[in-house]
Amino acid sequence: MPIKCAGAPQKAMYLACDHWLRTQRLDNIDVEFCNAGPGLFGVADYVPALMEYVKKYNIALQFQHTLTAIDGPGKTATFSVTDGEGESREIEKAFEMIHVCPPQKAPKFISNSPLADAAGWLDLDPETLQHNHYGNIFGLGDAGNTPNAKTAAAVRKQAPVVAENVLLALKGEAPRAIYAGYGSCPLTVEKGKIVLAEFGYGGKLQPTFPTWLVQGTRPSRLSWLLKEKMLPWIYWNAMLKGKEWLAEPEILSHRPTKHEASDALDK
Ligand SMILES: Cc1cc2nc3c(=O)[nH]c(=O)nc-3n(C[C@H](O)[C@H](O)[C@H](O)COP(=O)(O)OP(=O)(O)OC[C@H]3O[C@@H](n4cnc5c(N)ncnc54)[C@H](O)[C@@H]3O)c2cc1C
């Protein structure tokens, strides 16, 4: 941690297990998911569906396991494991194949610049995506410090917010277009089925489609079709051409400045 889309490491694992199950090899393979974080997925609504697959594939879950070193030729991985009392110790695990998600960080030209926060990310207002110190700078994407799931789906919703707010700034007005933290993680739990996690700040569910059509918290064939067949078309023909009708941002008639907001709190 931190990593892009928290589902990304799991997608490869579930698809591999599905293949091994279909080819009658899974019984001879021990699969372990070692996660630096404390749980399977940050948004509780999606955990039951994922746990069904963890059980189906007989995956051993290991939390608070931070990978610190890999000995490739010796096929050994070293983890720093933190227990319930917060004590850490090193353990080694032998592997035959390991799939690793390296920790994510902003590029050096951002982290070494005055634009970065203490952790090295572009320092942005989470709603307007305006820089917290430089009003003529806006940011979006993985390099920002906004606490959303770092996904291309998030960029898709952030881009129109930045566009609207830049236009307002050029007119000398305060930014009023709002990003609510949308991100999406299509979890490929088996070939042909996806758990389509869509959520915003604070883990609030933000489904694009009505639940009678797609129930995001359950594995769905329609979600797989959406990702495989529809999203590439939407990406190339709508999103990149700025014609995306489902990504329109909320624009407030008035957004209190930080000063006004703290005055209101004091009262
Ligand atoms: C395995 C995996 C699966 C994923 N699955 C999904 C998914 O299913 N759905 C989803 O929505 N998202 C998914 N994501 C996340 C998604 O890929 C990212 O959130 C998205 O690409 C972020 O876009 P970005 O433009 O902010 O950053 P990037 O795509 O990382 O683009 C940054 C660009 O800047 C370039 N760059 C860096 N330094 C410099 C420099 N000094 N000068 C010039 N250029 C530079 C880099 O080469 C790169 O091209 C996944 C990510 C991973 C790793």
The ligand as a Gaussian input file, in Angstrom:
#p B3LYP/6-31G(d) Opt

LIG

0 1
 C       -3.449000      -4.045000     -12.826000
 C       -4.319000      -2.805000     -12.855000
 C       -5.679000      -2.944000     -13.150000
 C       -6.488000      -1.811000     -13.195000
 N       -7.809000      -1.982000     -13.513000
 C       -8.584000      -0.899000     -13.616000
 C       -9.953000      -1.043000     -14.028000
 O      -10.430000      -2.151000     -14.287000
 N      -10.732000       0.048000     -14.100000
 C      -10.221000       1.297000     -13.843000
 O      -10.982000       2.245000     -13.964000
 N       -8.923000       1.472000     -13.465000
 C       -8.094000       0.415000     -13.355000
 N       -6.776000       0.582000     -12.980000
 C       -6.276000       1.923000     -12.610000
 C       -5.983000       2.826000     -13.829000
 O       -5.098000       2.180000     -14.712000
 C       -5.356000       4.150000     -13.322000
 O       -6.107000       4.672000     -12.256000
 C       -5.306000       5.202000     -14.428000
 O       -4.494000       4.735000     -15.482000
 C       -4.743000       6.528000     -13.900000
 O       -4.573000       7.449000     -14.940000
 P       -3.521000       8.627000     -14.789000
 O       -3.561000       9.349000     -16.107000
 O       -3.773000       9.416000     -13.550000
 O       -2.100000       7.954000     -14.564000
 P       -1.299000       6.991000     -15.544000
 O       -2.223000       6.159000     -16.389000
 O       -0.300000       6.289000     -14.659000
 O       -0.571000       8.017000     -16.524000
 C        0.522000       8.804000     -16.103000
 C        1.416000       8.980000     -17.324000
 O        2.443000       9.920000     -17.030000
 C        3.648000       9.467000     -17.638000
 N        4.770000      10.122000     -16.972000
 C        5.309000       9.861000     -15.759000
 N        6.350000      10.671000     -15.507000
 C        6.467000      11.485000     -16.594000
 C        7.344000      12.565000     -16.938000
 N        8.328000      12.954000     -16.122000
 N        7.166000      13.181000     -18.127000
 C        6.168000      12.789000     -18.970000
 N        5.311000      11.776000     -18.717000
 C        5.462000      11.147000     -17.521000
 C        3.594000       7.964000     -17.426000
 O        4.439000       7.296000     -18.348000
 C        2.110000       7.672000     -17.725000
 O        1.873000       7.425000     -19.077000
 C       -5.943000      -0.524000     -12.916000
 C       -4.572000      -0.401000     -12.612000
 C       -3.777000      -1.520000     -12.558000
 C       -2.318000      -1.346000     -12.242000

